[in-house]
Amino acid sequence: MIPATADLCDAHPEKVKVCHIPFRSFGQATAFHGPVRTLSVLDDNALVRQALERPGHGAVLVVNGGGSLKRALVGDNLARLAIDNNWAGIVLHGAIRDSGVIDTMPVGVKAVGTTPLRADRDAIGEIDIPTAFGGVIFTPGDWLYADADGVIVAPHRLHD
């Protein structure tokens, strides 16, 4: 069972950082957790695709899209890649599209919002470096927990 973010905040107040972004949840997996992998991109999802095409090994892909709602960084095809390649979930400081389809899929996606426009595909961005949004620095290897209450991060796994 995935521990609740509220319980983890209570049990580990000195270790947990809370992301202060009002994410929307998409997909049937409303709660997920795993080690962090990061990307920083702006309106371009080529690196997102490249990451999700690789084995996720239960990691959470954290994408800093600058909070942009201009272009969707994840759609149903990329959500399918996340499922097929064993990613625990996606946290996206940006937009998705195909939200109705994603909501029928066994995947967890937290995003700022939606837009019907697809992203550019120039592969511009940064991979697996610390990135910050919502008052949290997401560092590759940190542990992320997400549920209906929000997204939190800790320097290591907090549950058995």
C-alpha positions as CSV (number, residue, x, y, z in Angstrom):
1,M,0.0,0.0,0.0
2,I,1.2,3.5,-0.8
3,P,1.6,5.7,2.3
4,A,-0.6,8.8,2.3
5,T,1.3,12.1,1.8
6,A,-0.5,13.5,4.9
7,D,0.8,10.6,7.1
8,L,4.3,11.0,5.7
9,C,4.3,14.7,6.4
10,D,3.2,14.0,10.0
11,A,5.8,11.3,10.5
12,H,8.7,13.0,8.9
13,P,8.2,16.8,9.1
14,E,12.0,17.4,9.0
15,K,12.6,15.4,5.9
16,V,9.5,16.2,3.7
17,K,9.2,19.1,1.3
18,V,5.7,19.9,0.0
19,C,5.2,21.1,-3.6
20,H,2.9,24.1,-3.5
21,I,1.4,23.7,-7.0
22,P,-2.4,23.0,-7.3
23,F,-1.9,19.9,-9.6
24,R,-4.8,18.2,-11.3
25,S,-4.8,14.4,-11.3
26,F,-5.2,12.4,-14.5
27,G,-5.2,8.7,-15.0
28,Q,-6.6,5.9,-12.9
29,A,-3.5,5.7,-10.6
30,T,-4.4,8.6,-8.2
31,A,-1.5,7.8,-5.9
32,F,2.1,6.8,-6.8
33,H,5.6,7.0,-5.5
34,G,9.2,6.3,-6.6
35,P,12.6,7.7,-7.1
36,V,12.8,11.0,-9.0
37,R,14.1,11.4,-12.6
38,T,14.0,15.0,-13.9
39,L,13.6,16.9,-17.1
40,S,13.4,20.7,-17.7
41,V,11.8,21.6,-21.0
42,L,9.6,24.4,-22.4
43,D,6.8,23.6,-24.8
44,D,8.9,20.8,-26.2
45,N,8.3,17.1,-25.4
46,A,11.0,15.3,-27.5
47,L,13.0,14.6,-24.3
48,V,9.9,13.5,-22.5
49,R,9.3,10.9,-25.1
50,Q,12.9,9.8,-25.0
51,A,12.8,9.4,-21.3
52,L,9.5,7.4,-21.3
53,E,10.7,5.2,-24.1
54,R,13.3,3.8,-21.7
55,P,12.7,1.5,-18.8
56,G,11.5,3.5,-15.8
57,H,12.2,0.9,-13.1
58,G,9.4,2.3,-11.0
59,A,10.7,5.9,-11.0
60,V,8.6,9.1,-11.2
61,L,9.4,11.4,-14.1
62,V,9.3,15.0,-12.9
63,V,9.1,17.4,-15.8
64,N,9.6,21.1,-15.2
65,G,7.7,22.7,-18.1
66,G,7.8,26.2,-16.6
67,G,4.1,26.0,-15.7
68,S,3.3,26.6,-19.4
69,L,-0.1,25.8,-20.7
70,K,0.7,26.7,-24.3
71,R,1.7,23.2,-25.4
72,A,0.9,19.7,-24.0
73,L,4.0,17.9,-22.9
74,V,2.2,14.6,-22.4
75,G,-0.6,13.0,-24.3
76,D,-2.2,9.5,-24.5
77,N,0.7,8.1,-26.5
78,L,3.3,9.2,-24.0
79,A,1.1,8.0,-21.1
80,R,1.0,4.6,-22.8
81,L,4.8,4.6,-22.9
82,A,5.0,5.3,-19.2
83,I,2.7,2.3,-18.5
84,D,4.6,0.0,-20.9
85,N,8.0,1.0,-19.6
86,N,7.2,0.7,-15.9
87,W,7.2,4.4,-14.8
88,A,5.5,4.9,-11.4
89,G,4.0,8.2,-12.6
90,I,4.6,11.6,-14.1
91,V,4.6,15.0,-12.3
92,L,4.3,17.7,-14.9
93,H,4.7,21.5,-14.2
94,G,2.9,22.1,-17.5
95,A,0.0,20.8,-19.5
96,I,-1.2,17.5,-20.9
97,R,-3.7,16.7,-23.7
98,D,-5.9,13.7,-24.4
99,S,-7.0,14.0,-20.8
100,G,-10.2,12.0,-21.4
101,V,-8.2,9.0,-22.7
102,I,-5.5,9.3,-20.1
103,D,-8.3,9.1,-17.4
104,T,-9.2,5.6,-18.6
105,M,-5.5,4.4,-18.4
106,P,-3.8,2.7,-15.4
107,V,-1.3,5.6,-15.1
108,G,-0.8,8.4,-12.6
109,V,-0.2,11.9,-14.0
110,K,-0.2,15.2,-12.0
111,A,-0.2,18.3,-14.2
112,V,-1.1,22.0,-14.0
113,G,-3.8,21.8,-16.7
114,T,-4.7,20.8,-20.2
115,T,-4.4,22.2,-23.8
116,P,-5.2,20.6,-27.1
117,L,-2.0,21.8,-28.7
118,R,0.9,19.3,-29.1
119,A,4.4,20.3,-28.1
120,D,7.3,21.2,-30.2
121,R,9.8,18.3,-30.9
122,D,13.2,19.9,-31.0
123,A,14.7,18.0,-28.0
124,I,15.7,21.2,-26.2
125,G,16.0,20.9,-22.5
126,E,18.0,19.4,-19.6
127,I,18.0,15.8,-18.3
128,D,18.6,14.5,-14.8
129,I,19.6,17.7,-13.1
130,P,18.0,19.4,-10.1
131,T,15.0,21.4,-11.1
132,A,12.7,23.6,-9.0
133,F,9.1,24.6,-8.9
134,G,6.4,25.0,-6.2
135,G,9.0,25.7,-3.6
136,V,10.7,22.3,-4.0
137,I,14.0,21.4,-5.5
138,F,13.6,18.0,-7.3
139,T,16.9,16.2,-7.4
140,P,17.4,12.9,-9.3
141,G,17.3,10.1,-6.8
142,D,15.1,11.8,-4.2
143,W,11.8,10.0,-3.4
144,L,8.5,11.5,-4.5
145,Y,5.1,10.6,-3.2
146,A,1.9,11.8,-4.8
147,D,-1.8,11.4,-4.0
148,A,-5.0,13.3,-3.8
149,D,-3.6,15.7,-1.2
150,G,-0.5,16.7,-3.2
151,V,3.1,16.0,-4.1
152,I,5.9,15.7,-1.6
153,V,9.5,14.9,-1.9
154,A,12.1,13.5,0.5
155,P,15.9,12.8,0.2
156,H,15.2,9.0,0.5
157,R,12.5,6.4,0.7
158,L,10.2,7.0,3.7
159,H,8.2,3.7,3.8
160,D,8.8,0.0,4.2
